[in-house]
């Protein structure tokens, strides 16, 4: 379907689905296409970057924007990297077009969204995040993917920083800095943990962060976790989706599988975390070691919630966990 754009004074919600080709969006100073539009959803549409920017500029009252550039689309990502809106409260961006990885390597992202409350961003890491204004942000979800595989870094540890070469991996420093200023709830994919380690040249403070949630993957390390925990002095709830992760040179000091010659005092000992929630728990030897590490280091724990895999032996699993020593005398274990 080809669209030569229209305009409306009363339209409040607009969705352009996959397959749409937007041929023309007028650009004229002071001309607004949709003055009343509050919600805009863009699927895998074909639109040149200039017309995309014209469209966004012609909807000054937007409160929520959903952008999707999916894996299967045959054309480059339509999103230009620019989102701006004084009234925008909710922004969801999904941009995964691996055929055009070079696009992300050149892309600069500008997010001028001072009143944004919720941010869900899933994309390859961009070359640079020039301006990110998110002073009102409450909750963020990040799924940041690297351009290149990190498999060649078989034993990366805290003393080695390949992230210094941003030409290889991109740079998320300013994005994290903007999110970290006020965010209270942060969700991270396993890919995002790698992006934080490889693509951030300074450690961001998360002074208002209360809940941190992250996913694990057997091929992804936890090296990005320690700087998050160390710089979240008010963290109350830690949610981990799966404990099995890639063993690196040290995995960060939140994990017991580091080499002893590199061991240091764990950052967990100073954490104010009261609630620890684990899902996908299978009761393997590595998982038991990890739980022993958590229970023996987190001194403020009051509640541990464990979600058990269906195929696990629940009776032995529960007995093994309940028998582990706990640093906090207030700590209760609950199976969910």
Steps between C-alpha positions, in 0.01 A plus 500: 500500500636840401407808703528861381436654836171643626422720801236520769417743779315239711699176459624376839655159420679391181645157413693437177548124458759289323518546125408868489715719277484866594590693189466856619461698823486877450748727674392855558578726793200524732306229310372221730349184350349351816461766772289273725695175455594334830609150395709401194594142405733430208554141390747389233416791274710626211571871543806710425672665794403852402131412485525312831634814669226708333236262635631519856526878487140527378357327809594738783256356758618137495488322836596149388700372204558140387763436231579157357767415244497119494744226398320404182453836333677536162585870535721702740364610840254788462579651840760772462618500860305815587202517736386829645188597692423722798190296592631151427462263797541154343753401232549146365765437231579162344766523229665172395597486134826297495528531123572870553741486794710773337204734544529473879878549484442846347184594687485775761206495742324812632229450762353835603228369734522688826159374627547135402386259773539158331772402250527161326798486263607190307763559232854451385729745677526826310823675420430779749218630717541873455222633719269304728271712717298274735481687828150365583572134423360244746536165320730382219546175308820455299593232249826628350674277247860527387597525134771236538527174693709502820588132475866589432523648849511160668625623834406868534514638853479829689859594419445483124287760324445424129228767518768765448467432127149631429552445128455129572207501738333844512447724801209493748658724767274803452188286464565327834590831658165650400306194617690473828424851623147427623388151397346291778447167317747364245468178294799369303539216251808277505625682188469830685735377772767445235427837344551671836841336535622547143338834412510725807809708580381621839294349777157655540341580836149363559419688820122456472499140377282281722442192281754341265405205279731322256501185287777242481620291206750217495706682234494846665713609796399695811789742475263796465319422827753624764511862378119507502478372857784714633336814363146427620522594869122483557426171323232302685396224258723289274329274243707249301349293221722194498832455683698308236734736315832500316803451726754766412825605668306594809134547406508801725516462878128426525576144395693217673648361177786750464864395516629511856816688399281792391260491793402822673242598758154455351289811447205296632615552858407870490173464309174604675296243300206364699325289234673254266288329235635216285306337215586193293688337788608143423701402808824419316834510682586837348163643598536376858845661519354825372218495757752424776693807383190723508371376836843527656573855377171695501469610861168686467299222333148452634336296224629266229249390237593195293324400180586136427523335159221249442737210430706555816477266801312734732550308825880472483526849355304655786696308765834604350401866490351509848822348638723778367639742761356854497684812609173678576304366796182650352530311169204279401492279190176472304438271202276643231 
